[in-house]
Amino acid sequence: MKKLKDLRIKKNIKVKEMATLLKISEPFYSQIENNQRTLTYKMAKKIASLLGVKPDDLFYDEF
């Protein structure tokens, strides 16, 4: 999820910080960013909230 990683970097948040804020492990968060882990809507909402965007804007690409 390039959009997720790009926004996290733009906001100057490290992977470790995101994982801590989400109360998950660093490897788990990295797997989310690398599209290797299925994301629940609840987790998508938490991530989007931390980054100040709507979940649909972050995780849904229009065709």
C-alpha positions in Angstrom: 0.0 0.0 0.0 2.2 2.7 -1.4 -0.3 5.4 -0.5 -0.2 4.4 3.2 3.6 4.3 3.3 3.9 7.6 1.5 1.5 9.4 3.8 3.2 7.9 6.9 6.5 9.2 5.7 5.1 12.6 4.8 3.7 12.9 8.3 7.2 12.0 9.6 5.9 8.9 11.5 8.2 5.9 11.9 7.0 2.3 11.5 7.7 1.7 15.2 5.6 4.8 16.2 2.7 3.6 14.1 2.8 0.1 15.5 2.9 1.5 19.1 0.0 3.9 18.4 -2.0 1.0 16.9 -1.0 -1.4 19.7 0.4 -3.9 17.2 3.9 -5.2 16.5 6.2 -3.6 14.0 6.3 -6.7 11.8 2.5 -6.7 11.8 2.3 -3.1 10.7 5.0 -3.6 8.1 3.0 -6.5 6.7 0.0 -4.1 6.4 2.1 -1.5 4.5 3.5 -4.2 2.2 0.1 -5.6 1.5 1.0 -9.0 3.1 -1.7 -8.8 5.8 -5.5 -8.6 5.5 -6.8 -5.4 7.0 -10.0 -5.2 9.0 -12.2 -2.1 8.6 -11.6 -1.3 12.3 -7.8 -1.3 11.8 -8.2 0.7 8.6 -10.2 3.3 10.6 -7.6 3.5 13.3 -4.8 4.0 10.8 -6.7 6.6 8.8 -7.5 8.5 11.9 -3.9 8.6 13.0 -2.9 10.0 9.6 -5.8 12.5 9.5 -7.6 11.0 6.5 -10.8 9.0 5.7 -10.3 5.2 5.4 -11.7 5.2 1.8 -9.3 7.9 0.7 -6.4 5.9 2.0 -7.3 2.3 1.2 -9.6 2.6 -1.8 -8.4 3.4 -5.3 -10.9 4.5 -7.8 -10.6 3.0 -11.3 
